[in-house]
Amino acid sequence: MTKFGQVDAPKWRKSSWSNDVACVEAAVVNGVLVRDSKQASGPRLRFSGTEWRHFILAAGAEGVR
């Protein structure tokens, strides 16, 4: 937050596995936001910290990249 109580813009990070076809970005803001980097102003998914942690653990266990 800024000193005036306004929320800072999310700091988006692109997946290291992204390419020209499949690009995903995530930002930590009261949980985790996920978006398609090719449509930055498009819809976003919001996950709680717990939901995101479960997703990452499951993806790693399945070898998803």
C-alpha positions, 0 to 999 in steps of 0.5 A, a space after each residue: 500500500 502507498 502512504 495514502 492507502 491506495 493499493 499498488 499495481 500488482 507486480 506481475 512475473 512471467 512463468 519461466 516456462 512461458 513461450 510465444 503460445 502459452 504465456 502465464 503471469 502471476 502476482 501476489 496480491 491478497 493471495 495469487 492472481 494469474 492471467 494470460 500475459 497476451 491479454 493483460 487486461 483480460 480476466 484473472 484468476 484469484 487463488 488463496 495462498 493455500 489454494 496456490 500452495 496446493 496447486 504448486 505441490 500437485 503440479 510438481 508431484 505430477 511433473 506438470 511444466 
